[in-house]
């Protein structure tokens, strides 16, 4: 019987290099480009999010 805490989840095995890149992206994200920031702002204004 599968662990209920992982229902609907999948495990992905990463190489050491990929694991480091993943953690680096979470802890030190790159700044958003202006166009993406504008799009996010427009979406939030239109949806009230």
N, C-alpha and C positions, 0 to 999 in steps of 0.2 A: 504494500500500500504506500503510495507517495506521501511525502511530508506535506501536510495541509498548508503550511506557510508558503509553499512554493507553487501552489495551484495556479496554473496559467502562466507560469514563468518558465523561461528557458535559460540554461546555463551556456555561456560562451567562454571557451578556453582561449585566453590570449597569450601571445608570446610576452616575454619580459619587456621587450621594446614597446609593444602595443599597450601593455599594462601601464608602463611609465607615461606614454603619450596620453592615455586616457585620464590618468590622475592629474597630469600637468594641465590638461584642458579644463578639468573641474576646478583645480585650485588656482590657476592663473589664466583665465580665459582671455582670448584676444578681444580687443575692442570691436564693437559693431561698426560697420561701415555706415556712412551718413544715410544712404538710400534705405538700408534696412531699418535704421532707427526711425526714419520718417514714416516708413510703412507701418511699423509697430505702433507709433503714435497715432497715425490715422485710424488704424484698426481699433485701438483702445477708445478713441473719441467716438467712433461710429457705433461701437458695441456697448460702450459704457463700462468696459472692463477696467 
